[in-house]
Amino acid sequence: MMYLPAAPGQEAGLAPAIRLSPRRRAIAGLLGIYLGAFGAHRFYLGYTAMGIVQIMAAILFAKATFGAIFLWGIAEGTLIVLGAQPFRTDAQGRVLR
């Protein structure tokens, strides 16, 4: 683990360079797999706007795509569980546990 000097206003000493999110990768992945079409995993990770887009897409395109829109959430949930690069952090840039 790499350490950096403390930022101004923090205690003297060393602070960890990696900020950890209070969110868990496994929970986000399971939300994505089971409720991903409705953006549950996006809301959990703090991406509210993208969560709303997923809800709207699920409502508007579920019938037109014969339900295939629900694969979007399953795919993203799987990528989160596997630790794919775009899904390693939450909306604040903190690394998922």
Helices and strands as residue ranges (DSSP letters): E 3-5, E 14-16, H 25-35, G 36-38, H 40-45, H 48-61, H 70-82, G 85-87
